[in-house]
Amino acid sequence: MCEVRVAITNLPPGKMMGIDSEGMLISATHTVNGTERLNLLMLDPHIPAGAKLY
């Protein structure tokens, strides 16, 4: 049996190479055979920055 959890985490604003960064991570955990694994979810590159997540 596989259990999946999804988390959306806003990162605190900061500067990266002199540019304001307001990043977000979308990740999912899943358990397979008693071992929990974490995966970073990747979005389609055609989705523009600032698009709404539902």
N, CA, C and O atoms as a GROMACS GRO file, in nm:
protein
  216
    1MET      N    1   0.085  -0.118   0.000
    1MET     CA    2   0.000   0.000   0.000
    1MET      C    3   0.089   0.124   0.000
    1MET      O    4   0.195   0.125   0.063
    2CYS      N    5   0.046   0.228  -0.070
    2CYS     CA    6   0.123   0.350  -0.083
    2CYS      C    7   0.043   0.468  -0.029
    2CYS      O    8  -0.071   0.490  -0.072
    3GLU      N    9   0.100   0.542   0.064
    3GLU     CA   10   0.037   0.662   0.120
    3GLU      C   11   0.114   0.783   0.069
    3GLU      O   12   0.237   0.784   0.074
    4VAL      N   13   0.042   0.885   0.019
    4VAL     CA   14   0.107   1.004  -0.036
    4VAL      C   15   0.058   1.128   0.037
    4VAL      O   16  -0.061   1.142   0.062
    5ARG      N   17   0.150   1.217   0.071
    5ARG     CA   18   0.119   1.347   0.131
    5ARG      C   19   0.186   1.454   0.047
    5ARG      O   20   0.300   1.439   0.004
    6VAL      N   21   0.114   1.564   0.024
    6VAL     CA   22   0.169   1.675  -0.054
    6VAL      C   23   0.179   1.797   0.035
    6VAL      O   24   0.087   1.826   0.111
    7ALA      N   25   0.292   1.870   0.026
    7ALA     CA   26   0.313   1.991   0.104
    7ALA      C   27   0.358   2.104   0.012
    7ALA      O   28   0.440   2.084  -0.078
    8ILE      N   29   0.303   2.223   0.037
    8ILE     CA   30   0.346   2.344  -0.034
    8ILE      C   31   0.405   2.435   0.072
    8ILE      O   32   0.336   2.470   0.168
    9THR      N   33   0.530   2.475   0.057
    9THR     CA   34   0.600   2.555   0.157
    9THR      C   35   0.654   2.682   0.094
    9THR      O   36   0.731   2.677  -0.001
   10ASN      N   37   0.613   2.796   0.148
   10ASN     CA   38   0.669   2.924   0.104
   10ASN      C   39   0.803   2.944   0.174
   10ASN      O   40   0.814   2.926   0.295
   11LEU      N   41   0.904   2.980   0.099
   11LEU     CA   42   1.034   3.011   0.157
   11LEU      C   43   1.036   3.158   0.193
   11LEU      O   44   0.973   3.239   0.125
   12PRO      N   45   1.107   3.195   0.299
   12PRO     CA   46   1.114   3.337   0.335
   12PRO      C   47   1.183   3.416   0.224
   12PRO      O   48   1.276   3.366   0.161
   13PRO      N   49   1.138   3.542   0.199
   13PRO     CA   50   1.204   3.624   0.098
   13PRO      C   51   1.352   3.642   0.129
   13PRO      O   52   1.391   3.649   0.245
   14GLY      N   53   1.432   3.650   0.027
   14GLY     CA   54   1.575   3.670   0.044
   14GLY      C   55   1.638   3.711  -0.088
   14GLY      O   56   1.571   3.714  -0.191
   15LYS      N   57   1.764   3.742  -0.084
   15LYS     CA   58   1.837   3.781  -0.205
   15LYS      C   59   1.920   3.662  -0.251
   15LYS      O   60   1.987   3.596  -0.172
   16MET      N   61   1.914   3.637  -0.382
   16MET     CA   62   1.999   3.535  -0.443
   16MET      C   63   2.073   3.602  -0.558
   16MET      O   64   2.011   3.645  -0.655
   17MET      N   65   2.203   3.610  -0.546
   17MET     CA   66   2.286   3.675  -0.647
   17MET      C   67   2.237   3.818  -0.674
   17MET      O   68   2.238   3.865  -0.788
   18GLY      N   69   2.194   3.888  -0.565
   18GLY     CA   70   2.152   4.026  -0.576
   18GLY      C   71   2.009   4.046  -0.625
   18GLY      O   72   1.965   4.160  -0.642
   19ILE      N   73   1.937   3.937  -0.648
   19ILE     CA   74   1.800   3.945  -0.699
   19ILE      C   75   1.704   3.897  -0.590
   19ILE      O   76   1.729   3.796  -0.524
   20ASP      N   77   1.591   3.971  -0.572
   20ASP     CA   78   1.491   3.928  -0.475
   20ASP      C   79   1.436   3.792  -0.514
   20ASP      O   80   1.402   3.768  -0.630
   21SER      N   81   1.429   3.701  -0.417
   21SER     CA   82   1.376   3.567  -0.439
   21SER      C   83   1.260   3.544  -0.345
   21SER      O   84   1.272   3.563  -0.224
   22GLU      N   85   1.148   3.503  -0.400
   22GLU     CA   86   1.031   3.468  -0.320
   22GLU      C   87   0.987   3.329  -0.364
   22GLU      O   88   0.887   3.314  -0.433
   23GLY      N   89   1.064   3.229  -0.324
   23GLY     CA   90   1.045   3.094  -0.373
   23GLY      C   91   0.943   3.012  -0.299
   23GLY      O   92   0.898   3.047  -0.190
   24MET      N   93   0.907   2.901  -0.361
   24MET     CA   94   0.812   2.806  -0.304
   24MET      C   95   0.858   2.667  -0.342
   24MET      O   96   0.903   2.644  -0.454
   25LEU      N   97   0.846   2.574  -0.248
   25LEU     CA   98   0.874   2.433  -0.277
   25LEU      C   99   0.744   2.355  -0.271
   25LEU      O  100   0.662   2.377  -0.182
   26ILE      N  101   0.726   2.265  -0.364
   26ILE     CA  102   0.612   2.174  -0.362
   26ILE      C  103   0.674   2.034  -0.357
   26ILE      O  104   0.747   1.994  -0.447
   27SER      N  105   0.642   1.961  -0.251
   27SER     CA  106   0.700   1.829  -0.235
   27SER      C  107   0.593   1.728  -0.194
   27SER      O  108   0.484   1.765  -0.150
   28ALA      N  109   0.627   1.602  -0.208
   28ALA     CA  110   0.537   1.495  -0.168
   28ALA      C  111   0.617   1.386  -0.100
   28ALA      O  112   0.729   1.354  -0.140
   29THR      N  113   0.558   1.330   0.004
   29THR     CA  114   0.617   1.212   0.067
   29THR      C  115   0.530   1.093   0.032
   29THR      O  116   0.409   1.106   0.016
   30HIS      N  117   0.592   0.980   0.021
   30HIS     CA  118   0.516   0.857   0.002
   30HIS      C  119   0.587   0.745   0.072
   30HIS      O  120   0.710   0.744   0.083
   31THR      N  121   0.510   0.651   0.120
   31THR     CA  122   0.565   0.537   0.193
   31THR      C  123   0.548   0.412   0.108
   31THR      O  124   0.438   0.378   0.065
   32VAL      N  125   0.658   0.344   0.086
   32VAL     CA  126   0.658   0.220   0.010
   32VAL      C  127   0.728   0.115   0.093
   32VAL      O  128   0.844   0.132   0.132
   33ASN      N  129   0.659   0.007   0.122
   33ASN     CA  130   0.715  -0.104   0.201
   33ASN      C  131   0.774  -0.055   0.333
   33ASN      O  132   0.879  -0.102   0.376
   34GLY      N  133   0.705   0.042   0.398
   34GLY     CA  134   0.748   0.091   0.529
   34GLY      C  135   0.857   0.196   0.525
   34GLY      O  136   0.899   0.244   0.630
   35THR      N  137   0.905   0.235   0.407
   35THR     CA  138   1.009   0.336   0.395
   35THR      C  139   0.948   0.464   0.338
   35THR      O  140   0.889   0.462   0.231
   36GLU      N  141   0.963   0.576   0.412
   36GLU     CA  142   0.910   0.703   0.366
   36GLU      C  143   1.011   0.771   0.273
   36GLU      O  144   1.131   0.774   0.303
   37ARG      N  145   0.963   0.823   0.162
   37ARG     CA  146   1.049   0.890   0.064
   37ARG      C  147   0.995   1.029   0.035
   37ARG      O  148   0.874   1.050   0.037
   38LEU      N  149   1.084   1.124   0.009
   38LEU     CA  150   1.048   1.261  -0.020
   38LEU      C  151   1.085   1.292  -0.164
   38LEU      O  152   1.196   1.262  -0.208
   39ASN      N  153   0.992   1.352  -0.238
   39ASN     CA  154   1.017   1.390  -0.376
   39ASN      C  155   0.978   1.535  -0.397
   39ASN      O  156   0.874   1.579  -0.349
   40LEU      N  157   1.061   1.610  -0.468
   40LEU     CA  158   1.029   1.745  -0.509
   40LEU      C  159   0.942   1.735  -0.633
   40LEU      O  160   0.980   1.669  -0.730
   41LEU      N  161   0.826   1.801  -0.631
   41LEU     CA  162   0.737   1.797  -0.747
   41LEU      C  163   0.781   1.903  -0.847
   41LEU      O  164   0.810   2.016  -0.809
   42MET      N  165   0.786   1.866  -0.970
   42MET     CA  166   0.827   1.957  -1.077
   42MET      C  167   0.705   1.991  -1.160
   42MET      O  168   0.624   1.904  -1.192
   43LEU      N  169   0.692   2.119  -1.196
   43LEU     CA  170   0.581   2.164  -1.278
   43LEU      C  171   0.621   2.172  -1.424
   43LEU      O  172   0.739   2.183  -1.456
   44ASP      N  173   0.523   2.166  -1.510
   44ASP     CA  174   0.546   2.180  -1.653
   44ASP      C  175   0.613   2.314  -1.679
   44ASP      O  176   0.566   2.416  -1.629
   45PRO      N  177   0.722   2.318  -1.756
   45PRO     CA  178   0.793   2.445  -1.778
   45PRO      C  179   0.710   2.549  -1.854
   45PRO      O  180   0.750   2.666  -1.859
   46HIS      N  181   0.598   2.510  -1.912
   46HIS     CA  182   0.514   2.604  -1.985
   46HIS      C  183   0.421   2.682  -1.892
   46HIS      O  184   0.355   2.776  -1.938
   47ILE      N  185   0.413   2.646  -1.765
   47ILE     CA  186   0.330   2.719  -1.670
   47ILE      C  187   0.405   2.846  -1.630
   47ILE      O  188   0.518   2.838  -1.582
   48PRO      N  189   0.345   2.965  -1.650
   48PRO     CA  190   0.417   3.090  -1.623
   48PRO      C  191   0.434   3.117  -1.474
   48PRO      O  192   0.354   3.071  -1.392
   49ALA      N  193   0.537   3.190  -1.440
   49ALA     CA  194   0.558   3.232  -1.301
   49ALA      C  195   0.437   3.311  -1.256
   49ALA      O  196   0.384   3.393  -1.332
   50GLY      N  197   0.392   3.287  -1.134
   50GLY     CA  198   0.278   3.358  -1.078
   50GLY      C  199   0.144   3.290  -1.103
   50GLY      O  200   0.041   3.337  -1.056
   51ALA      N  201   0.144   3.178  -1.176
   51ALA     CA  202   0.019   3.106  -1.200
   51ALA      C  203  -0.036   3.053  -1.068
   51ALA      O  204   0.041   3.020  -0.978
   52LYS      N  205  -0.167   3.044  -1.056
   52LYS     CA  206  -0.231   2.996  -0.933
   52LYS      C  207  -0.223   2.845  -0.922
   52LYS      O  208  -0.238   2.774  -1.022
   53LEU      N  209  -0.199   2.797  -0.801
   53LEU     CA  210  -0.204   2.654  -0.772
   53LEU      C  211  -0.335   2.626  -0.700
   53LEU      O  212  -0.372   2.699  -0.608
   54TYR      N  213  -0.405   2.521  -0.739
   54TYR     CA  214  -0.532   2.487  -0.676
   54TYR      C  215  -0.522   2.352  -0.612
   54TYR      O  216  -0.619   2.305  -0.553
   0.00000   0.00000   0.00000
